[in-house]
């Protein structure tokens, strides 16, 4: 859902799940060598000789910034391959900038391998180049290729913008040292009181290992981390951002928020206890994300929300100087389509906030205890051509996996009242422009009891959805809900379900589906019936908090199928089984759900 204030207005104003704390502890570095004071700073370059001022001329109209081409996205079902081909971190750092006191002469830090499973690489001793008292001072001085190593302590946040020196193999890497939780950010950055870490039009940045401690008190920042393309100012999008192994919690609105961005990795984080809305909120035409191995816990609304928001996106586009002559916003499809054509001609496909998100991989996440005020545990609006797999969703209060169109005004005529006969749907051109289209949703486990909600929802404009090998159980209502503008090319098979709802659509529209939810499905399954097939079912929380950090709850449920389960083992579509499960365990059979077999 959209918040009470639009995203564009707001933007302007390791725990690996299966590996317990091994990956989290790998974020820490060993003790540093203390010295009396910071090393001598580098000599500043001599000032440039002032140039002769040219004769004054009549002012010319400012040219809008030239658009930057968006590189083609890596399209794959293997997130390791996506990371390997998309995010090339440096093998060695150009400089080491230390934040905190007393400043050491050297630090020990392990290289960050984004595809590593298990223990981190052996830490290496690195000489310190410069030392700073604040994160903001270090961010201002940083350039591409730097490591910014932060000593244990409590800090105000920071902002960082476009650094032309940053690029592939030259990331700016902010890394928390010490034991997990010892580096705390608990105040806003100076540039904008809404955010603690503010990446404004930034690119090639890594944020690793911070305890980003929020508050819902009046005047507290809205979010822990904000990634903002600031498109109306820059004509560009933020991109190539890594958020890894952080604990972002108790924020007024969001643990993580982004707008106008592409090519972002969210990995091994805990986003917990957001006071008003979501754990993590991706918005306004963001594309090309991998969201894996995170925990989303106890957030008031959605756990992970990808609401690409066409209305807010096109408002942002209209503020760019290129579109000053375009007619004011109208709630019509023709107005929106015309603006999209003009923006694509100038900025290229995916080069501007378009209210759509493509090429996401959302996998190996746990969603638990979210949604007391509504909002799906995985809440998707405008997400297309993406993969959602190996997620465990249990103990939430609203939808499990929701797909819809954000009730945008441009598509209203297509969804109210929607088609009533198959002849009215000649193809995609007769369906909403925005919605969740052509997503593959496979091997997820969604267990819930929520009246009026669904374990999997295909709402307005969400057509072409493919479901394989999932467990969708809802004791209180529907396992799967499909509406009239979501039935086109709907394709389901090999799922466990309780019951199916079609939102009152006429039976004739069901002919538009490739395979209805009941196809090759195990139906009528309740939570009690499913509990007999898994190692240990319960509603116990997935995580607990301890010493300023978090750990896996020893009493958490174990939804792995028993080895004796005839319901869950060997019943999947073998052509659609991911190579690994939720915990990173290699799969060897066509089992249903997010997990490979356990004992029993």
C-alpha positions in Angstrom: 0.0 0.0 0.0 1.0 3.6 -0.4 1.7 5.5 2.8 -0.1 8.6 3.8 2.6 10.7 2.2 3.8 9.8 -1.3 7.2 8.1 -1.7 8.5 10.9 -4.0 7.6 13.5 -1.4 9.3 11.6 1.4 12.4 11.1 -0.6 12.8 14.7 -1.3 11.8 16.4 2.1 24.5 -12.1 8.9 22.5 -13.9 9.6 22.1 -16.5 7.0 18.8 -18.2 7.8 20.0 -21.7 7.7 23.5 -21.2 8.9 22.5 -19.8 12.3 25.0 -17.2 13.5 28.0 -18.4 11.5 27.5 -15.9 8.7 26.6 -13.2 11.1 29.7 -13.6 13.2 31.8 -13.5 10.0 30.8 -9.9 9.7 32.9 -9.0 12.7 36.6 -8.3 12.5 39.2 -9.3 15.1 40.6 -6.8 17.6 42.5 -3.8 16.3 45.9 -2.6 17.3 45.6 0.7 19.2 47.9 3.6 18.7 48.2 7.0 20.3 46.4 8.8 17.5 45.3 8.8 13.9 47.8 8.4 11.0 48.8 11.6 9.3 46.2 12.6 6.7 47.1 12.7 3.0 48.5 16.0 1.8 45.8 18.2 0.1 46.6 19.0 -3.5 47.6 22.6 -4.2 44.7 24.9 -5.2 44.1 25.3 -8.9 45.0 28.7 -10.4 41.8 30.7 -10.9 40.7 31.0 -14.5 39.8 34.3 -16.2 36.1 34.9 -15.9 34.5 35.0 -19.4 32.5 38.0 -20.5 28.9 37.8 -19.3 26.3 36.4 -21.7 22.6 36.2 -21.8 21.4 33.2 -19.6 20.3 30.2 -21.5 17.6 27.8 -20.5 19.2 25.0 -18.4 19.6 21.7 -20.3 18.2 18.7 -18.5 20.9 16.2 -17.4 21.8 13.6 -20.0 20.3 10.2 -19.2 22.7 7.4 -18.3 22.0 4.2 -20.1 20.9 1.2 -18.0 23.0 -1.9 -18.7 21.0 -5.0 -19.6 19.9 -6.9 -16.6 21.2 -10.4 -16.0 18.2 -12.7 -16.4 18.6 -16.0 -14.5 16.9 -18.2 -11.9 20.2 -18.6 -10.1 20.8 -15.7 -7.7 24.5 -16.7 -7.3 24.9 -16.2 -11.1 23.1 -12.9 -10.9 25.5 -11.7 -8.1 28.6 -13.0 -9.9 27.7 -11.3 -13.2 26.2 -8.1 -11.8 28.2 -7.0 -8.7 32.0 -7.1 -9.0 33.5 -6.1 -5.7 37.2 -5.2 -5.5 39.7 -7.9 -4.4 41.7 -5.2 -2.5 40.9 -1.7 -1.2 42.5 1.5 -2.5 42.4 3.0 1.0 41.1 2.2 4.5 39.3 5.0 6.3 38.5 4.4 9.9 35.7 6.0 11.9 35.9 6.1 15.7 38.5 6.5 18.4 41.1 5.7 19.4 42.2 5.2 15.8 44.3 2.1 15.0 47.2 1.9 12.7 45.9 -1.3 11.2 42.6 -3.2 11.1 41.8 -6.8 10.4 39.0 -7.5 8.0 37.8 -10.4 5.9 37.0 -9.8 2.2 33.3 -9.9 1.5 32.3 -12.8 -0.8 28.6 -12.2 -1.5 28.1 -15.8 -2.7 29.9 -17.4 0.3 28.0 -19.9 2.4 29.3 -20.7 5.9 32.4 -19.1 7.5 33.9 -15.9 6.0 37.4 -15.8 4.6 40.4 -15.4 6.9 40.7 -11.7 8.0 43.7 -9.8 6.6 45.6 -7.0 8.2 45.1 -3.7 6.4 46.9 -0.4 7.1 44.7 2.5 7.9 45.0 5.5 5.6 42.9 8.2 7.4 40.8 8.4 10.5 37.6 10.4 11.2 35.3 11.1 14.1 32.0 10.7 12.2 30.5 8.6 9.5 29.6 11.7 7.6 33.2 13.0 7.5 34.3 9.6 6.2 31.5 9.5 3.6 32.4 13.0 2.3 36.1 12.0 2.0 35.4 8.6 0.4 36.1 7.7 -3.2 35.7 4.5 -5.2 37.6 1.5 -4.0 37.7 2.6 -0.3 36.8 0.6 2.8 35.2 2.7 5.5 35.7 0.6 8.7 33.7 1.6 11.7 34.9 0.9 15.2 32.4 -0.2 17.9 30.4 2.7 19.2 27.2 4.7 18.7 27.0 7.1 15.8 24.8 9.5 13.9 23.9 8.4 10.4 25.4 9.6 7.1 24.5 10.5 3.5 26.4 9.8 0.3 25.7 10.8 -3.2 27.1 10.3 -6.7 30.8 9.6 -6.5 32.2 9.5 -10.1 35.2 7.4 -8.9 33.0 4.5 -7.8 32.2 1.7 -10.2 32.7 -2.0 -10.7 35.7 -3.3 -8.7 35.7 0.2 -7.0 32.8 0.0 -4.5 32.7 2.2 -1.4 32.3 -0.3 1.4 31.0 0.8 4.8 31.7 -2.1 7.2 31.0 -2.4 10.9 33.8 -3.9 13.0 33.7 -5.7 16.4 31.1 -8.2 17.4 27.6 -8.1 15.9 25.6 -5.2 17.3 28.6 -3.2 18.6 28.4 -0.5 15.8 25.1 1.3 16.4 23.5 4.0 14.2 20.7 5.6 16.2 20.3 9.1 14.8 19.4 10.7 11.5 22.0 11.9 9.0 22.6 15.6 8.8 21.4 15.9 5.2 17.8 14.8 5.8 16.1 14.0 9.2 13.9 11.4 7.6 16.8 8.9 7.1 19.7 7.4 9.1 21.6 6.1 6.1 20.7 8.1 2.9 22.1 7.0 -0.4 21.0 9.8 -2.7 21.7 9.1 -6.4 24.5 6.9 -5.1 25.9 3.9 -6.9 28.4 1.1 -6.2 28.0 1.2 -2.4 28.1 -1.6 0.2 26.5 -1.3 3.7 27.5 -4.2 5.9 27.0 -5.3 9.5 25.4 -2.3 11.2 22.9 -2.2 14.1 20.5 0.5 12.8 18.4 1.2 15.8 15.3 3.2 15.2 12.5 4.7 17.3 8.9 5.6 16.9 9.2 8.6 19.1 8.1 12.0 17.7 10.7 13.5 15.4 12.5 10.1 14.9 13.8 9.3 11.4 11.3 7.5 9.2 13.7 4.8 8.0 17.0 3.1 8.7 18.3 3.0 5.1 17.0 5.1 2.2 18.1 4.5 -1.4 16.9 7.3 -3.6 17.6 8.0 -7.3 16.3 11.6 -6.9 15.2 11.3 -10.5 13.5 14.7 -10.8 16.8 16.4 -9.9 19.3 14.0 -11.5 17.6 12.3 -14.4 19.2 9.1 -13.1 18.5 6.2 -10.8 20.5 4.9 -7.8 22.1 1.5 -8.6 24.6 -1.2 -7.7 23.8 -1.1 -4.0 24.6 -4.0 -1.5 22.8 -4.1 1.9 24.3 -7.1 3.7 24.1 -8.5 7.2 22.5 -5.5 8.9 19.9 -5.4 11.8 17.5 -2.6 11.0 14.8 -2.4 13.6 12.2 -0.4 15.5 11.9 2.4 12.9 9.0 4.7 12.6 8.1 3.6 9.1 10.6 1.3 7.4 13.8 -0.6 8.1 14.8 -0.1 4.4 13.2 2.1 1.7 14.1 2.7 -1.9 12.7 4.7 -4.8 14.0 5.2 -8.3 16.7 2.5 -8.2 17.9 -0.7 -9.9 20.4 -3.4 -9.3 20.2 -3.8 -5.6 21.1 -6.8 -3.3 19.4 -7.2 0.1 21.0 -10.2 1.7 21.3 -11.7 5.2 19.6 -8.8 7.0 16.9 -8.7 9.7 14.2 -6.0 9.2 12.2 -6.0 12.3 9.4 -4.2 14.3 8.7 -1.2 12.0 6.2 0.9 13.9 3.8 1.9 11.2 4.5 0.1 8.0 6.9 -2.4 6.4 10.2 -4.1 7.2 11.6 -3.2 3.7 9.8 -1.1 1.1 10.9 -1.0 -2.5 9.0 1.6 -4.6 8.6 3.8 -7.6 9.8 1.9 -10.6 12.7 0.0 -9.1 14.1 -2.9 -11.0 16.6 -5.8 -10.9 16.7 -6.7 -7.2 17.9 -9.9 -5.4 16.3 -10.2 -2.0 17.6 -13.3 -0.3 18.3 -14.9 3.0 16.7 -12.1 5.0 14.3 -12.3 8.0 11.3 -9.9 8.1 9.9 -10.0 11.6 7.1 -8.3 13.6 6.5 -5.4 11.2 3.2 -3.6 11.7 2.3 -3.9 8.0 4.1 -5.8 5.2 7.3 -7.8 5.7 8.8 -7.1 2.3 6.8 -4.7 0.2 7.6 -4.1 -3.5 5.0 -1.5 -4.5 6.3 0.1 -7.6 3.5 2.6 -7.5 2.6 4.0 -10.9 1.0 7.2 -9.6 3.9 8.2 -7.4 6.4 7.2 -10.1 4.8 9.3 -12.8 4.5 12.3 -10.4 8.3 12.0 -10.1 8.8 11.8 -13.8 6.6 14.9 -14.3 8.9 16.9 -12.1 11.8 16.4 -14.4 12.6 19.4 -16.7 12.1 17.2 -19.8 8.4 17.0 -19.3 7.5 20.6 -18.4 5.3 20.8 -21.5 3.5 17.5 -21.0 -0.2 17.9 -19.9 -0.9 17.8 -16.2 -1.7 14.4 -14.7 -5.0 12.9 -15.7 -6.3 9.6 -14.3 -6.5 7.9 -17.7 -4.6 5.2 -19.4 -4.0 7.3 -22.5 -2.3 10.0 -20.4 0.0 7.5 -18.6 0.8 5.6 -21.8 1.8 8.8 -23.6 4.1 9.9 -20.8 5.7 6.4 -20.6 6.5 6.6 -24.3 8.1 10.0 -24.1 10.1 9.0 -21.0 11.3 5.7 -22.6 12.4 7.6 -25.7 14.6 10.0 -23.6 15.8 7.8 -20.8 15.5 4.3 -22.2 13.7 1.2 -20.9 14.1 1.0 -17.1 15.8 4.3 -17.0 13.1 6.2 -15.1 10.5 5.6 -12.4 7.8 3.8 -14.5 5.7 2.2 -11.7 6.9 -1.3 -12.8 9.5 -3.6 -11.3 11.1 -6.4 -13.4 13.7 -9.0 -12.8 13.5 -9.6 -9.1 14.6 -12.7 -7.3 12.9 -13.0 -3.9 14.2 -16.2 -2.3 15.2 -17.9 1.0 13.5 -15.4 3.2 11.5 -15.9 6.4 8.4 -13.8 7.0 7.0 -14.1 10.5 4.7 -11.9 12.7 4.0 -9.2 10.1 0.8 -7.5 9.0 -1.2 -6.6 12.2 -2.7 -3.6 10.3 -2.8 -5.3 6.9 -0.3 -5.7 4.1 1.0 -9.0 2.7 4.0 -10.7 4.3 5.4 -10.5 0.7 3.4 -7.7 -0.8 3.8 -7.0 -4.5 2.3 -4.3 -6.7 3.5 -3.8 -10.2 6.2 -6.6 -10.0 6.6 -8.6 -13.3 8.8 -11.2 -14.9 10.2 -12.2 -11.5 11.0 -15.2 -9.4 9.6 -15.8 -5.9 10.9 -19.1 -4.4 12.0 -20.9 -1.3 10.3 -18.5 1.1 8.9 -19.5 4.5 5.8 -17.4 5.4 4.1 -18.3 8.7 2.5 -16.7 11.7 1.5 -13.5 9.8 -1.8 -11.6 10.1 -2.7 -10.6 6.6 -2.0 -12.0 3.1 0.9 -14.4 2.6 2.1 -13.5 -0.9 -0.1 -10.7 -2.4 0.0 -9.5 -6.1 -2.0 -6.5 -7.2 -1.9 -3.1 -9.1 -1.9 -0.6 -6.1 -5.4 0.5 -7.2 -3.8 3.0 -9.5 -6.1 5.5 -11.2 -4.9 4.9 -14.8 -6.2 1.3 -14.8 -9.4 1.9 -12.9 -11.6 1.6 -16.0 -10.2 -1.9 -16.7 -10.8 -3.3 -13.2 -14.1 -1.7 -12.3 -16.1 -3.9 -12.8 -13.6 -5.9 -14.9 -14.3 -8.4 -17.7 -17.4 -10.5 -17.5 -16.9 -12.8 -20.5 -13.7 -14.3 -22.1 -14.4 -12.4 -25.3 -13.7 -9.2 -23.5 -10.1 -10.3 -22.9 -8.4 -10.3 -26.3 -5.0 -10.2 -24.8 -2.7 -8.0 -22.7 -3.9 -4.9 -24.4 -7.4 -5.5 -22.8 -6.0 -5.8 -19.3 -4.5 -3.3 -16.9 -1.1 -1.7 -17.7 0.1 -2.2 -14.1 -0.1 -5.3 -12.0 2.0 -8.4 -11.3 2.5 -10.2 -14.6 4.4 -13.3 -15.6 5.8 -14.2 -12.2 7.0 -17.7 -11.3 6.1 -18.6 -7.7 7.5 -21.9 -6.7 8.5 -24.0 -3.7 7.2 -21.5 -1.1 5.7 -22.6 2.3 2.8 -20.3 3.4 0.9 -21.3 6.5 -1.7 -19.0 8.0 -5.2 -18.5 9.5 -6.5 -15.1 8.4 -10.1 -14.4 7.5 -10.6 -12.4 4.3 -7.0 -12.9 3.3 -5.2 -15.4 1.0 -2.0 -17.3 1.2 -1.5 -16.4 -2.5 -3.4 -13.6 -4.1 -3.6 -12.8 -7.8 -5.3 -9.4 -7.7 -6.1 -6.8 -10.3 -3.8 -6.9 -13.3 -1.8 -9.9 -12.0 -2.1 -12.3 -14.9 0.3 -14.9 -16.3 1.2 -16.1 -12.8 2.8 -19.6 -12.7 2.5 -21.6 -9.4 4.5 -24.8 -8.9 5.4 -26.9 -5.8 4.0 -24.6 -3.2 2.3 -25.2 0.2 -0.5 -22.7 0.5 -2.5 -23.4 3.7 -5.1 -21.0 5.2 -7.5 -22.3 7.8 -9.7 -19.2 7.9 -10.2 -18.3 4.2 -8.7 -19.0 0.8 -5.4 -20.5 0.0 -5.4 -19.0 -3.5 -7.5 -16.1 -4.6 -7.7 -15.1 -8.3 -9.8 -12.2 -9.7 -11.1 -11.5 -13.2 -8.1 -9.5 -14.3 -5.7 -12.1 -12.9 -7.1 -15.3 -14.5 -5.6 -14.7 -18.0 -2.9 -17.3 -18.6 -2.9 -18.3 -14.9 -1.0 -21.6 -14.7 -0.9 -23.7 -11.5 0.2 -27.3 -10.8 1.6 -29.5 -8.0 0.5 -27.3 -5.1 -0.9 -28.1 -1.6 -4.0 -25.9 -0.9 -6.9 -25.6 1.5 -9.5 -23.9 -0.8 -9.6 -21.6 -3.8 -11.6 -18.4 -4.4 -12.3 -16.7 -7.7 -13.6 -13.4 -6.3 -17.1 -13.9 -7.8 -15.9 -14.0 -11.4 -18.2 -15.7 -14.0 -17.3 -19.3 -14.7 -16.8 -18.6 -18.3 -13.7 -16.5 -17.5 -11.9 -19.5 -16.1 -11.4 -20.6 -19.7 -8.7 -17.9 -19.9 -6.5 -19.8 -17.5 -3.8 -22.3 -18.7 -4.3 -24.4 -15.6 -6.6 -23.6 -12.7 -5.4 -23.8 -9.1 -7.1 -27.1 -8.5 -5.1 -28.7 -11.3 -2.8 -31.5 -10.0 -3.3 -30.0 -6.5 -3.6 -31.6 -3.1 -6.7 -29.9 -1.7 -8.5 -29.5 1.6 -5.3 -29.4 3.7 -5.5 -27.7 7.0 -2.7 -26.6 9.3 -3.4 -29.6 11.6 -3.2 -32.0 8.7 0.0 -30.4 7.4 1.5 -30.6 10.9 1.5 -34.4 10.7 3.7 -34.2 7.6 6.5 -31.9 8.9 9.1 -32.3 11.6 7.7 -29.7 14.1 5.0 -27.2 13.3 4.4 -24.3 15.7 3.8 -20.5 15.8 7.0 -19.8 17.8 8.9 -16.7 16.6 11.7 -17.3 14.2 14.2 -14.9 15.9 14.9 -13.6 19.4 16.9 -10.5 20.5 20.0 -10.7 22.6 22.7 -8.3 23.5 21.9 -5.6 20.9 21.7 -8.2 18.1 19.6 -11.2 17.3 19.7 -14.9 16.9 17.6 -17.8 15.7 15.1 -18.9 18.2 16.0 -22.4 19.4 12.3 -23.1 19.7 11.4 -22.0 16.2 9.3 -24.4 14.1 10.8 -26.9 11.7 8.7 -27.2 8.6 10.9 -29.6 6.8 8.9 -32.6 5.5 9.3 -35.8 7.4 11.0 -38.4 5.3 7.9 -40.5 5.7 5.6 -37.8 4.2 3.8 -39.1 1.1 2.0 -35.8 0.7 5.1 -33.6 0.3 7.9 -35.8 -1.1 8.0 -36.7 -4.7 4.8 -34.8 -5.5 6.4 -31.7 -7.1 7.0 -30.8 -10.7 10.6 -31.9 -11.2 11.1 -29.4 -14.0 10.5 -26.5 -11.6 12.4 -27.5 -8.4 15.1 -25.0 -7.4 18.6 -26.4 -6.9 18.7 -25.5 -3.2 16.1 -25.0 -0.5 15.4 -22.3 2.1 18.4 -23.2 4.2 20.8 -23.5 1.2 20.6 -27.4 1.3 21.0 -29.0 -2.1 17.7 -30.6 -3.2 17.6 -34.2 -4.5 13.9 -34.7 -5.1 10.7 -33.1 -6.3 9.4 -32.1 -2.8 6.8 -29.5 -2.2 7.4 -26.3 -0.2 10.5 -24.3 0.8 12.4 -27.0 2.6 14.1 -30.3 1.8 13.3 -33.4 4.0 14.4 -33.6 7.6 14.3 -36.5 10.0 11.2 -38.6 10.8 
